[in-house]
Amino acid sequence: MFRGVIQWSPGRPFRSAEATVAGPPGVRAQSTAGRRDLAGFVVQAWCLVLVGPGLLVGLADPAGEGPSAQRDHPPGAEQAIGGGIRFLIRTQGPDGSWLSDGETGRYPAAITALAGMALLANGSTCYSGDHAANIRAAVDYLLQHADPETGLIGGQEAGRPMFGHGFAMLFLAQVYGSAADVALQRSIRSALSGAVELTARTQSESGGWYYTPTSTEDEGAVTVCQMQGLRACANAGIAVPSRTVERALNYIRASANPDGGIAYRAGAPGPSRPGITCAALATMYAAGLYEDELVDGALRYALANTSTVPPSPTGGTHFFYSHMYLSQVLYFRGGQQWEDYFGNLRHWLLEVQGEDGSWQGEYIGRAYGTACALLILQLPYNSLPVLQR
């Protein structure tokens, strides 16, 4: 099987390179100019451009004083971010984990990974910055729950462990690039290699994934979660099978409806889902499909159908989920569209922040909502390699 990794950075064209291991003869990356069909994209994207952990730098400045990018928020937003960070620090469990509501709730692997990402986005690593100890505790927790036999990270999450698995890949891949400790690097690499193998092995016949690794079904949200995890692993230098990526992108394409939106499941009739459309957009855009017709239609649908009405605490609009992904897409695009969107969303987030610094993530919980809000608000810091322009 042709296996390779790529410097998969959003907002930048892929670099051309010759394949240097066994693979399709004569395969070479092409120019990113113009529209590309999906098969052509996969060949271009998964050429061998090896990125080692030493190249994933810039999570924090050397002095550990915060993100190296300019902080261009108004003072009120900086205070809100600080309050959200303090909430996460207060509610981290003794074992390094977070649950959906902080110290209580569900989904420990998924929420720990999202909260850890929010702390990384603030400029710390597991070795430097104000929150280094908290990040390292989260890393240790996820590594302790990485099954060396199956490769599954977070198997303790009953019912839906593949969400935690995908988010854990995303988080640990960001940490891997800044891990100065050789032993920690090896542990993370081992966990990520096993995680990638599990994801590749459990892909459905249609090219997607479902809530559990043993299922033969699939659906869009879990599929996008696996794709972002695979993309982060590839950026960190972990070998990812190109065939897995090709089939997953075909799955997203097969899920598109005539209205431009993405349905819950490929090959099954059903309405477009705004949240899944936003998530799929982020994956496609980060993969370099900025000029693909599928992206054009999905973006039009997302902008027209993603809720801009603040949800009730028990509502089910998936507001935080949708905007966590849509904000990434518009941030990558930049320009006035991003400025207008971000200004309005930031204003709303500041209005509804709780007195304890948290955001209520609808029916899921405060730690979930706070992590999502912080990932949105800290996009301009440009700290996370996986979310950099």
FENLINTA-V253115 format. One record per pair of residues at least 12 apart in sequence whose C-alpha atoms are under 8 Angstrom apart, sorted by the first residue. I is the first residue (numbers start at 1). J is the second residue. Records with the same first field share a line. If there is no record, write none. Layout:
I: J, J
This chain:
1: 22, 23, 241, 243
2: 21, 22, 23, 24, 241, 242, 243
3: 23, 46, 239, 240, 241, 242
4: 46, 47, 48, 49, 50, 234, 239, 240, 241, 242
5: 46, 47, 48, 49, 50, 51, 234, 235, 237, 238, 239, 240
6: 45, 46, 47, 48, 49, 50, 51, 234, 235, 237
7: 49, 50, 51, 234, 235
8: 45, 231, 232, 234, 235, 286, 287
9: 235, 286, 287, 385, 386, 387, 388, 389
10: 285, 286, 287, 288, 332, 386, 387, 388, 389
11: 285, 286, 288, 332, 333, 389
12: 288, 389
13: 32, 288
14: 29, 31, 32, 44, 45, 288
15: 29, 49
16: 28, 29, 30, 31, 44, 47
17: 29, 47, 48, 49
18: 47, 48
19: 47, 48
20: 48
27: 43, 47
28: 43, 44, 47
29: 43, 44, 45, 47
30: 44
34: 291
35: 291, 292, 293
36: 289, 291, 292
37: 292
38: 246, 249, 250
39: 246
41: 289
42: 242, 245, 246
45: 287
46: 242
50: 237
51: 234, 235, 236, 237
52: 177, 236, 237
53: 176, 177, 178, 236, 237
54: 177, 178
55: 177
56: 174, 177, 178, 236, 385
57: 177, 178, 385
58: 383, 385
59: 120, 121, 123, 124, 125, 178, 383, 384, 385
60: 123, 124, 125, 128, 129, 383
61: 123
62: 128
63: 128, 129
64: 123, 124, 128, 129, 130
65: 123, 129, 130
66: 122, 123, 124, 129
67: 121, 122, 123, 124, 381, 382, 383
68: 123, 381, 383
69: 380, 381, 382, 383
70: 380, 381
71: 380, 381
72: 380
76: 350
77: 346, 350, 377
80: 350, 353, 357
81: 374, 377, 378
82: 357
83: 356, 357, 358
84: 357, 358, 359, 370, 374
85: 118, 119, 357, 374
86: 357
87: 356, 357, 358
88: 102, 115, 367, 370
89: 134
91: 103
92: 134
95: 137, 138, 141
96: 112, 134, 137, 138, 139, 140, 141
97: 109, 111, 112, 137, 138, 141
98: 111, 112, 115, 367
99: 111, 112, 367
100: 364, 365, 366, 367, 368
101: 364, 365, 366, 367, 368
102: 365, 366, 367, 368
105: 365
106: 157
107: 157, 164
108: 154, 157, 164
109: 142, 153, 154, 157, 164, 165, 167, 168
110: 154, 163, 164, 165, 166, 167, 168
111: 164, 367, 368, 371
112: 138, 142
113: 138, 164, 167, 168, 170, 171, 172
114: 167, 171, 368, 371, 372
115: 367, 368, 370, 371
116: 134, 135, 138, 171
117: 171, 371, 375
118: 371, 372, 374, 375
119: 131, 135
120: 135, 383, 384
121: 375, 378, 379, 381, 382, 383, 384
122: 378, 381, 383
123: 383
125: 175, 178
126: 175, 178, 179
127: 178, 179, 180
139: 172
142: 154, 168
143: 187, 188, 191
146: 191
147: 191
148: 191, 194
150: 194, 198
151: 191, 193, 194, 195, 196, 197, 198
152: 165, 194, 195, 198
153: 165, 168, 191, 195
154: 168
159: 211, 212
160: 211, 212
161: 211, 212, 213
162: 210, 211, 212, 213, 222, 226
163: 211, 222, 225, 226
165: 195, 226
166: 222, 225, 226, 227, 228, 229, 230
167: 225, 226, 228, 229
168: 229
169: 192, 195, 229, 230, 232, 233
170: 228, 229, 230, 232, 233
172: 188, 192
173: 188, 192, 229, 232, 233, 235, 236
174: 232, 236, 384, 385, 386
176: 188, 189, 236
177: 236
189: 238
192: 233, 238
193: 238, 239
196: 230, 233, 240
198: 213
199: 213, 226
200: 241, 244
202: 214, 215, 216
203: 244
204: 216, 217, 218
206: 218, 247, 251, 266
207: 244, 247, 248, 249, 250, 251
208: 220, 222, 223, 247, 248, 251
209: 222, 223, 226
210: 222, 223
218: 265
219: 264, 265, 266
220: 252, 255, 263, 264, 265, 266, 276, 280
221: 264, 276, 279, 280
223: 248
224: 279, 280, 283
227: 245, 248, 283
228: 283
231: 287
232: 386
235: 386
249: 284
251: 266
252: 266, 280
253: 294
254: 266, 267
255: 267
256: 272, 294
257: 271, 272
259: 272, 297, 301
260: 294, 296, 297, 298, 299, 300, 301
261: 273, 274, 277, 297, 298, 301, 302
262: 274, 276, 277, 280, 298
263: 276, 277
264: 276
274: 301, 302, 305, 306, 322
275: 306, 318, 319, 321, 322
276: 322
277: 298, 301, 302
278: 298, 299, 302, 322, 323, 325, 326
279: 322, 325, 326
281: 295, 298, 299, 325, 326, 329
282: 325, 326, 328, 329
285: 329
286: 329
302: 326
306: 319, 322
307: 319
310: 348
311: 362
312: 362
313: 360, 361, 362, 363
314: 362, 363
315: 362, 363
316: 362, 363
318: 362
319: 362
320: 361, 362, 369, 372, 373
321: 372
323: 376
324: 372, 373, 375, 376
327: 342, 376
328: 376, 379, 387
331: 379, 389
332: 388, 389
346: 377
349: 373
358: 370
359: 373
